[in-house]
Amino acid sequence: MSADIDFLWDLHSAFEFSNSIGNSNHLHDMLSQSLAPLVKILRLNNALVLKHHLPENQIKVFYSVKPYDDQPHIAQAIQWTTNLIKNPTHTFKHHLPTKPGQINPQTTIWELNDYGFLLLSADTLSHSDNFVKSLSIPLQKLALACRNCELFEELENEKKRFKSLFDSSTAITALVDENGQILNCNNKFKTLAGDSAHLIQKASIDQINFINPKEDKKLLLSTLQKALNTQKKQHLHIQSGYDDKIYHFDLTITPILYEDSHTKAALVEAYDVTPIYNLQHELERESKLLKTVISLIPDAIFVKDSNGRRIISNAKDAEFAGLDSIDAMIGKTNDEIYPSEHASIFNEDDHQVLNEGTPIIDQEHFLINNKGRAFWLQRSKVPLKDENGLIYGLVGISRDISQIKELIKDLKYRADFEMLLVELSASFINSIQGELDEKINLALERVGRFCEADRVYVFQYDEPGKVMSNTHEWCAEGISPEKDNLQMIPADLIPQWNEKLQNLEIIHIPDVKNLPDDWQSVREILEPQGIQSLVVVPLVVNERLIGFAGFDAVRFKRTWSEEDIRLLRVFGDLIAVSLHRKWTDEKILKYNSTLEKINNELNRFAYIVSHDLKAPLRAINNLSEWIEEDIGDKLEGETREQFRLLRGRVRRLEDLINGILEYSRVGRIRSRVESFSANTMTKDLVARMNFPPHVEITIQEDEISLFSEKAALEKVMAHLISNGVKYNDKETPKIRIQWIDHGKELEFVITDNGEGIHPDFHEKIFLMFQTLKARDEVESTGVGLAIVKKIVEDKGGRIWVESEVGKGSSFHFIWPKYEKKETLLNV
């Protein structure tokens, strides 16, 4: 600065500089306008504003009139100033402004109050005290202008940020004064305002179309006043309808109090929660529906949080717990609901599900609740997980399976009972003569123990059904037997009892003491035996009552179920059949004894016939031959013929006796059952019969096997074949032997070319002693076909003839292909 600075820097220059300060709200523009005259007036090379950043206690060049990078004296001055403010022992105000040459000849530093410093640079600088005084006031104004510009710019930035936030807000936002006048709003608000958008800057908020009805508008204004008066944020929900739609808004009214405390305004933020509200409404509807469904489900449904507390329950869940309402379940843990012994088990289950994430499926548990009610429960629990897979609770279901358990128990009882009956039935079937009484007593014991009866017994009626006796009995330990005391009891002694049994009805008495008066006679018999309850089932064979089986409860009263009674009746039928078999076996044994006697008598008769009758016949035959030999030369004509007829009658009588004996043996005496071929057997038989060469016999060639009494079949075949030859009137007798396979049977057919049989005799020829011609014409006893018929029918078959006179005959008979080996009585 030149030596005449005091002259140049007068009051007018100072006033001009001062007036140039603060004409702009923007700091750079203001500094440019303010410092340019100062540089010109003082003939400076440069002027710099140094900003003092207090938090960092640093100096930074905020504004420079001209570039200064190639001016070391300016850098020296800036560094000096930096060192000055960082030295806590210095008070920099005592060093300012600096005098030319204090730092360097070209720079001087001036204070701008608390804003910073002004650095002036010239080729040479010098100034007087007057200059310092005259410049101090404009520099104070410059410092204030810098501060105001900064504040203005900060305010502008805040306005921009506010507007950006205002416009980018997801809410429908408006700035409203205390009268409801809209001061400003964002684009979302304008969009919803619709046809009233042009009125927004003038309208009251209650005039906007999308806020209706009137009640909501009044509520909005009253809530606005409340927020401004209390200076507290208010919340409001309104429902609005426009564009034929219903909208829901959540409003937040935030009061804004300006520093002057005279102007009041509020920020109104409206959030369109229609989707959320609709979703919430839908969730509430579904929640009600879910609660309705849960309440109607016959199983217990419950949901627990991560702490094991119920947050959802239903009536069945409360019933299982023994509580009177669902509310008593909500918020409770297992320990607060169930007895301790059950709660501990449920807690272990919850820990497994909530902590380990392992579900529990169809686990059975026997629960006795606080009211003493017992349930068999089938329980399932599964964890509830959020979208991150974290467990936040569990859902469970419990089903009452008490009836199923009881049904399974009943089914097992029934199955075991039925299996017991099957075993007893097999035992009875496999028993031999004389074992049935022992088997019946054993059956009474097994059924009695199974049914937990105290006494089980059997009564049998006599043949007329007038008297009954206890024939079999089993008693449990500690129960006295009554069998010896219950013999030969007249049935009419207890008429009501007897009448029910005669009608084949079951007698079920749950409590003997409660029998009606007309059953007094029954009670007088039952009570001395200590019987409290009983079931009696009739024993029936061929719809005829033969007795009854009883099941007594002595130690305690008992009501027998329908299923028990049904099975006991089956057992009674089994006993009835066994008793009938016993009687049948006894009758068979008696019949066998009688039959054995008859067979012995027949055997003696056969012996008499064979020896006592045949011996005289043989003597007559021999005597006639001896007489004829002695006087043969004297026998002539008719006398010789009489001797021939005599011997013929003797032979015929002997043949007749043999035939009768053979007929009597059929069915009594059997030969061995064996396997053989029909073709081979027939060929061997024909060969043994040794027919003359002119007899033609044809045998079917195919092989077929039989397992039968071969000797009996050969006897039938021999009779029929020999008859076909013997009674044949042709020069060349022809016999054809065939068989037809009928599966389990064979049909044999023996055909001849003889003179045939008239249909009138097709049945008669199978009778004893029946012949078609006089015995003097053809020697025959008339027994052969009768024997054949008896043998065939003894095998379960039949025999018949198909024949016409002059066309030969065909004899057919049915024979079994397979005979079972039997134990036969051979006499």
Helices and strands as residue ranges (DSSP letters): H 5-8, H 11-20, H 27-41, E 46-53, E 58-64, H 72-86, G 92-95, E 107-112, E 116-121, H 129-168, E 172-177, E 182-185, H 187-193, G 194-199, G 205-207, H 214-230, E 234-242, E 245-257, E 264-272, H 274-296, E 300-305, E 310-312, H 315-321, H 334-337, H 340-356, E 360-368, E 374-385, E 391-400, H 402-429, H 436-451, E 455-461, E 467-475, G 483-485, E 489-490, G 491-493, H 495-502, E 507-509, G 512-514, G 517-519, H 520-526, G 527-529, E 533-541, E 544-553, H 562-607, I 608-613, H 614-630, G 632-634, H 638-665, E 673-677, H 678-689, E 696-699, E 705-709, H 710-726, E 734-741, E 745-752, G 759-761, G 764-766, H 784-794, E 799-803, E 809-816
